[in-house]
Amino acid sequence: MISDKTIQEVLQRIDIVEVIGEFVNLKRSGSNYKGLCPFHKEKTPSFVVSPSKQIFKCFGCGASGSAISFLMKHEHFTYPEAIRWLAKKYNIEIEETEDDEESRQKRQERESIFTVNTFAQKYFTHNLFFEDEGISVGLGYLRHRGFRDEIIEKFQLGYALNQRDGFTQHAIKQGYKLDTLSKAGLTIIKETNYFDRFWARVIFPIHSLTGQIIGFAGRILDKDKSPAKYLNSPETEVFQKRKILYGLYFAKKSITQEKKCYLVEGYTDVLSFHQAGIENTVASLGTSLTEDHVNLIHRFTDNLTLIFDGDSAGIKAAMRGIDIALKEDLNLKVVLLPNGEDPDSFSKKNAPADVREYIETHEQDFITFKAGFLLQDNADDPYKRSEAIRNMAKTLAVVSDPVRREIFIKRAAEVFGISSDSLASEVMRIYKSNITQLSRGKVSTHTPDRKTPVLPSTIQTTALPEEKELIEYLLRYGNRIYEERQTESGEKVPITVADFIITELTNENLEFKNLFYKEVFEEIKKLREQGKDFDIKYFQSHPDQRFQELANELLANDYEISRIWEKRGGEATHPHEHYKEFTLSALLSYKLRIVSLEIGRLGKLQQVPADNLEMAVDIEDRYKKLYAIQQELQKIKRELFGEHRIILPNAGL
């Protein structure tokens, strides 16, 4: 894990204009900077970056956030990945905190593999462009295949010389350890001998989402040799084929912009499509589509189109991918190229516009595609037709969303010419059977230390509007002084807004009903118990993206607060100067709402005949007391607003 010290150093060094400026062409506009929004297509700049607030805000699509949230949204980084990217940019050494010695060793091993892989990539690329054998054999092959130099350089292709230990000898001379070369999968050790894994092959480096070299694929060029055409790096600490999509690092921006991902079969298919301008294209590394692959794609888009050869192998590959993609709720389409063509050859024979047109006109939904395959030459055979319907039912049964599943069932029933009720019955039978099998084979994930079951993070109870206001004032003004209180010794102690709100709620045993706001409140409470100050920027750079979005929205809405205040004649003072009144008003309103709800609940109880006179008297007495409290609170609130004429800003969350 990255240490808090490193994270704080990174946060202090961030310049949002510098960071976003690497991805967006920004121009100064007054005290801010403007550019075309990278999150939606626009011709007039509505994307604003504020150096003073260290936030961005698009007034077109509403996107907003900090430098970190920009990287997480634009580059689809996780929070640690964004921190590491920034640390590298600002030359900050990352300090790690480890739970144990094993974790420390694994981290060091990963870092060593990344380092030696980068060295290897540069070595192979140098061979391709500057060594005679690399130029004549490797570069000659790639150019003969029609790849332009800019594509070769973009994907950092290389060449492994026809020497059994050329790379290993060179790496050792440069100070790399044989053990590290072996763990990276670059060198094979057998007893006292060692040799290169890749030799006499064109090399395709494989990148992580952040652009690090995690492995390689090598293509043999001598057709007379028996080894497999492609050879991949073995499984290592940083390389697992089932979790990697080739070209995703270069495709992710285009996938986000186009809102669609094309999945092809091979390395050269990806290169050819990118060269044709179809950059939202990736490939699996010679493996069938996996759940990990689909989850990766799902980080960028809900729409996936499988593009395969039109031969039987291509059709079978597409069939294998359908259930996996549907299980993860992707909107799936399939394109089969003309028989004898693959994406590489097809894009070379046709103009880029024609390739795009073919894909768009030949995209089939998975039902049409699969039904056509299952019914080919068997449409009139009742037995085979029924088997085809059951096969389709198995596919539809993996769809978890009931609405989507019902729509698919109706569509498939039309294609097969049967009633949707009969197909739905078969789908539900299989669906329930699948659920039963999963529950039988499920491994218990119960944690002994927990006393209650874990709830999904999406569960929320009904939120009170006043909870939003209290959380807003905690984040905006939590560190500001609300009042000073005198101790018994006569010393004056400053009480912050956060301390005031926390004390008021804690003393009355009040809890937020919105689970997310409750999380925010508990974190602030913990910080104050530890004697730590915080501000909105603390949450702006929080590891939990929900906290970031909350803080960023508040900062972005400062623009709207200012406009509202000016329209309401508030030029003399800014609304934030009235934070004490806002805080007290929000707290009173929150308590008033709680009281009102309790009064309503007790009012309903009064309508139910009491079992005895004592219970009825008790209920009536409590009602009178609560009503008195309500009247007192309303009186205080009227006095407060009457004295200060407060206009609450519509900041909104």
N, C-alpha and C positions, 0 to 999 in steps of 0.2 A: 504493500500500500504506500501511496505517496504521503510523506509526512506533512503535518499541518504547517510546519515552518516553510517547506517548499511551496505549498499552495499559497500561503500569505505573501511570499516573495513574488510569486507569479502575479498575483492579483495587484500588488503594488506597482509592478512594472508595466502592466497592460496599458497600451494606448489604442483605444478602439478604432481611431482613424487609421492607424498603421495596420491593424489586423484586418479590418474590413477592406481597406484599400488594396490588399493583395488579391481580392476577389471581385471588387466593384470599383469602377472608375468614378472617383468622387471629386467634386468640384466645390470650392468654398462658396457658401451662400450666407453672408452675414457672419454670425458667430458659429454657424453650423456648416455641415457639408451635405451635398445632395448628389444623388446618382440614380440610375435606373434600378429598380428593385430586382434582386436576383431570385425572388420567390414567386413572382408572377410576371407575365409579359406586359410591358408597358412601353409607350413611346415618349411620354412626358415624365421626367423624374419626380417621383413622390416619396423617394426613400431618403430619409433624413438621419444624419449621424450627429449626435451632440457630444463634442469633446468635454464640455463642462459636466454633463451628467453621466458621461461614459455609457450612453445607450444609443440604440438605433430605433427608428419608428418609420414604418411605411404607412402613409396616409391613403394608400390605394387598397392594399389587401389586409392591413391591420397588423402585420407582423411587427414585433418589437422585442427588444431584449438587450443583453449585454454582449461583450465580445465573446464570452464563453458560450452563451446561448446561440449566438450567431454561428459559431463553429459547429455546435451540436446540431443546429437546424440545417445549415448549408452543406457541411461535410458529413453529417450524420455520425459525428463522433459521440462516444459516451463521455461522461464528465471527466474520467481519468485521461482518456485519449486527448480531450481538448486541453487539459492542463499540461500534458506531455508535449503536445504540439507547441504551445505557448512557451514552455520552458526551453525547448529547442530553439525557438525563434529568438528568445532573449538571452540565450547562452547561460541559462540557469541550471546548475547541477541538481539533479533530482535526488533528494534524500528519501530513502525508503524506510518504512517501519515494518519489521517482520514479526510474525507471531512465534516463529521457531526457526531453528537452524535449517530444517528441510526447505522452508519457504525461501529463506535467503539464498540457498544453493540453487533452487529452481530459477529464481529471478536472475542470478548471475549467469546461469546457463543460457537462459533466453537472451540476455543481452549479448553474450559472447556469440551466439548463433546469428543474431541480427548483424553484428559487426562483421563476422567472417562472410556472411552472405552478401553484404554490400561490397566487400573487397572482391568477392568472386564475380559479382555482376560487372564491376568495372574492368576486371581482368578479361572476362569473356567479350565485353563490348570493345575493348582495346584490340583484341585479336581480330575481331570482325572488320574493323576499319583500318588497322595499321600493320597487321602481319600479312605477309604474302599469301600464306595458305588460307587465312580468314577471308581476305579480299577475293581471291579467285574461287574458292569453294563455297564459303558461307555466304558472303555478300552477293556473289554471282548467282547462287541459288535463289536467294530472296528477291533479287531484282528480276531474275528470270520468271519468278512467280508473279511478277507485276507489282511488288510492294515498293512504294516510293520511300526515299530516304527519311522523310519526316515521320513516317509511320514506324519505320525501323528504329529511329531514335526515340520516338515517343514511348514505345514499349520497351526500350532499353535492351533490344535483342543483342545476342552475342554469338560467339563461336568457340567451341572447345577443340583445340588442336588435336591432330592425330598422334598423340603421345600418351602412353598409358599412365604416366605419373607426372606429366608436365605441370599441371596446376598445383598438385600437392607439393612438389619440390619448390615451386615458386612461393607458395604460401608459407612454407616452413622457413625459407630464407628471409621472408618478411617478418618473422617472429611469431607466426601463428602456431599453436600447439596441435599436434597430431590428434589428440583426444577431442579437441574442439572441432576440428575438420570432420572427424568421424561422427560426432553428435549432430552436426549440421547436415549430414548425409552427403557431403561432398567427396569424402574419401572412404574407401572400403579397406578395412584392415583384416588380413588373414594371417594369423600366427605372427611371424616376424616380417611379413611383407605387407605392402600397402600400394594401392593404385587409385586412380581417379574413377569416380562413378561416371562422369561425363567426359567422353573423348570422341573426336571425329563427329561431332553433332552440332547443329544449329541450336542455340540456347534461347529459351523463352523464360525470362525471369517472372516469377509469380509474386504479386504485391498484396500486402494486407490493405485494409480499408484506409489506413493512414499513410500508405505509400511505402512501407518498409518491405524489404525483400525477405520473403519467408520461405521460398523454395524455388526450384527450377524444373523445367521440362526440356528434354533434349530430343531433337529429331534427327534420326540417322539419315544420311544422304546416299549411302551405297546400297543400291537395290539388291545386290548379289549377296549381302550379308543376312544372316538369319535372325539377329536380335529384333525385338519389337520396334516398330517404327518410332514410337514415342516412349521415352523413359522419364518417369517423374522422380523427384526427391522422395526418400522414404519418410515415414511418419516421424516427426520430431516434436520437440516441445512447442514449436511455433507453426508446424505444418501438419494439418490433417485434411486430406483431400475431401472428405465428406462435408467439410465446413467452409470450403473455399470456392469462389467463383472467379474464373480467370477474366481479367479485364474490368472487374467491378470498380477498382480504384479510379480507372479512367472513364468509366461509364456512369458513375453515380450522379454527377451533376446533370447529365443529359436525361437520365431516367427520371429524375425529379422534375425537370422542366417539361419533358414530354408526357409525364405521368404514365409511363409504360416501360416495361422491360422486355427485350427480345432475348430468348435463350436459344443458343445454337450449340453445336456439338464439339467443335474443335478450336484450337488456338488460331489457325489461319482463317477460320470463319470469322472470328472476332476481329482480326486485323483487317480483313477485306471489307467488312461492314463499316468499321470505323473509317477506313479510307474512302468509302462511298458516302460518308457523312451521316451514317446511321450509328451514332455513337452510344445509343442506349442499348448496347448489345454485350452479353456476357456468355460464358460457357462453363460447364462443369468440367472437371479435370479427368475426363475419361471414365467417369462414374455415372451411374444413374442418378436422377434427381433425388435429393434427400430432403428431409424436414429442415435440416440446418440450412440448406441452400434456399429453400422457400422462405424461411424466416429472415435470411439476409435480404432477399428481394423485397420482402414485406416492409422492411425498414424504409424503403424508398418509394414504393408504389403498391397499389392494390391490383394492378393490371399486369398480367404476364401472358406473353405470346410465345409458344414453342414453335421454332422454325427448324424443320428437319428435312432430310432427303426424302424423296418420294418413293424410295424402294422399301422393301419389307422391313429391313433393319431400322430405317427411319421411322416407319409407322409404329413398330414395336416400342421404340424408344419414347415416342410421344405417348403411347398408351400407358407406359410405366409411370410417366410423369403426371398424368391426369389426377389420379387419386391423391397423390401427395399434395399437389397444389390446391385441390378442392378442400382437403382436410384443414388447410390453413386459411381458408376463406379468401383465396385469391380469385379475381375475375379472370378466368382462363380462356384463351383462344389458341387455335392450332393452325399453322400454315404448313402445307406440304409443297415442296418445290417440285418442278417437273422431274420425271424419272431420269436418273442419271446425273442430276445436278445436286450440288451441295451449296451452302451459302457462299463459300469461297468462289467456286467456279461461276455460279449464277451472277454474282455481283461483278465479276470481271467481264462477263459477256454482255452485260446490260448497263445502260446509263443509270446513275444514282436515282434519278426521278422515276425511271421505269421499275427499278427494284422496289422502291417505296410503293408505287402504284400496285405492283403485283401483290405485295404483302397486304395492302389495305383491301384489295378486291378479293383475295383468296383466304382471308381470315375466316375460320369457322368456329362457332361455339363448340364446346367439347361434346355436347349431346349429338349434334349433327355429324361431327367427325367420328365419334365412337360408334354411333348407330350405323353409319355407312360402312365402317370396317367390319362390324359384327354381322351385318346382313349381306355382305357381298357374296353373291352366288348362292345365298341361303334364304332369300326373302320368301320363297314359296314352300319351304320345308317347315311344317308346324313345329316339329321337335326342336330343330336348330333355332327357329325363331323364338321359341319360349326360353331356350338357353340364353339367347342374346338378350332377352328382356331381363332375365335374372342377373346376367352380368352387369347390365346397366343399373339395375336396382342396387347391386353391391357398391357401385360407384356413388350413386346418389345417397346411400346410407352413411357415407363418410362426412357429408355436409352437416355441420353442427347447427347452423342457423336455421330455425324452423321456417322462417319466411322464405329464405332463398331456396330451401329444400322443396317447399311446396310449389314455388314457381318452376323449378327444374323438373319436378314430377309432371306438372301439366304440360310442359314443353316436350318432354320425352314421350309422354303418352300420345301426343299428337303425331310425333315422328313414327312411333311404332303402330299407330292405329288402334290403340286399346283405350279402355276407360282409365281416367286418372285415379279413380277409386281403387281399382284392382292393383295398379302399379304402386299407389301409396301404401296399400296394405302390405305388399311384399317388401317395400322399402322399410317400413316401420318394423316389420318382423326381423329383418336383418339388423336394423339399427339397435333394437332392444337386445338382440343376441350379442352384438358387438359390445354394448355397455356391460352386459352380464359377464362376458369373458374378461373385459378390462378390470372389472371390480374383483373378480376372482384372482387375477394375477397381479393385482396392485400391491406394491410393497408399501408398508406403513411408513409414513413420514412423520409420525408423532414425535415431538420433542419432549423428553421426560420432564424438563424444567418448566414447561408451559402448563398452566392450570386451566387454560381455556383454549378452544380451537382457534386457528388462524382464520380471520375473515378476509375475503378478497378486498384489495385496495380500492375497488370501485364502489363498494357499498357506502352509501351515505344516507343519513336520516334527513328529514326536512330541515333546511337551514332557516334560521330566523334572519331577516334583513339586518337587524341590529348587530348580529355577529360579524357581518362584513365590515360594518363601520368600526367596530372595536379592533378588529384585526388590522384594518387600514391605519388607525391611529397608533397602534402598537408599532407597526413597521415604520410609519412616517415620523412619529414624534417620540418613540419609546425612550430615547436617551435624553430628551429635553426635561428640564426641571419643571415639575408641576407645582410644587410648594416646598416650603421648609418647615420641618417640625422640630420642636425643642425637646431635648431629652431631659431627664431628671437632673442632670448635672448642669443644665442650662446651655448645653452645646446645641447649635442649630445644625440639623442634618438635612441635606437636600433629598427630596423624594422625587424620583423621575416619573414620567407618565406611565412607563411600564410597571414600576413598583406600585403606583396608585391603583392601576387596573387589576393587577395580579392580586393585591391585598383585598380589594373590594370583592372580587369574584371568589377567592379562596375562603374568605371569612364567611361567606354566605353559601358555601358548598355548591356554587353554580358551575355547570359544565356546558361547553358548547355542544350543540346537537349535530352540527356538521363535523364529520370526523376529520376532514382535512384541516379546517380551522382549529380544531382541537389539537391536532399535531403541531401546528404553528405555535399555538399558545403554550403548549407544554415545552417546546424547544426554547421559547423566549423565557419562560419561567426557570428552566434549567440554567440558562445563561446567567440570569440575574442571581440565582442561588449560588452560582460560582463566582459572583462578583464581576462578571464580564459585561462590558458595554457592547452594543451592537448598533448597527444602522441598517438602512434599507439595502446598502451595497453588500452587507454580509449575506443577505438572502438572495441578492442578485447573483452571487457566485456560489450558491449552495449546491452540494452534490445532487440533491433531489430536484429534478427538473420542474416539478410542480411549484416548489418554493421560488425557483428562478422566475417562472412565468408570472407568479403573483407579484413579485417585487418589480419586475420589468414593466408590467402593466401599470402599476402605480406611478412609476417614474415617467412612462410615456404619457400618461394622462395628465401630467402637470401642464402640458400644452393646453388641454381642454379646460382645466381649472382656470388658467389665466384668462382664456377667452370668455368664459362664463362670468368671471369676476368683473372683467372690464365692461361687459354688457349690462351688468347689474349696478354699475356706478361705483365699483370698488377700486378706483384708481389710487386713492390715498393710501390704502394699506392692502397688503397681499392677504388672501384668506388664511394662509398658513400661520399668520401672526395670532390668529384666534384659536390656536390649538388647544389651549386649556378649556375654553368654552365648548369646543367641539367634543373634547374628550368627556367632559362631565355630562354634556347633553346625550352623547351616545350611550354612556353608562346608565344614565337614568332611563333612557328609552328602552334599553335592553332589559333592565329590571322591571320596568313597567310592562313589557311584553310578557315576561315570565309570570308576573303577577296576574295579568289578564288571562293568560292561558289557564292558570290555576283556578281563577275565579270561574271560568267557563266549565272547567272539569267539575268543580264542586257544585256549580249550578245544576249540572246534569245529575249529580248524585242526589240533590235535593228533590228531584222529581221522582226518585225511587223511594217507595215507602220504607222507612227505617224499621228494623226489627224491634226496637224498643225506644222508649222516650229519651233515654240518656244519649243514644247515638244521634237522634234527631237534634237535640239541643246542642250537642258538640259541633255538628256540621253547621248549624245556623250561626253559632258563635264564631267559628273560624271564618265563615263567609263575611260576617260583619267586620271582623278585624282586617281581612284582606281588602275589603272595599274601602276601609278607612285609609289603609296604606296607599291604595290606588289614588284616592282623592288627594292625599298629601303629595304624592309624586307628581301628579298633574299640576298641582298648585306651584310646586317648586319649578317645574318645567316652564309654566306660564310666566313666572317671575323672571326666570333666566332669559327667556326669549324677549320678554318685554323690556328688560334692562339693556340688553346688548344688541337687540335686533339682528340676531345672527342669521346669515344666509349660508346654509350648508352647501359646500361645493359638491357637484355631482361627479365625483371622481370615478366611482364605480369600480368594481373588481371584475 
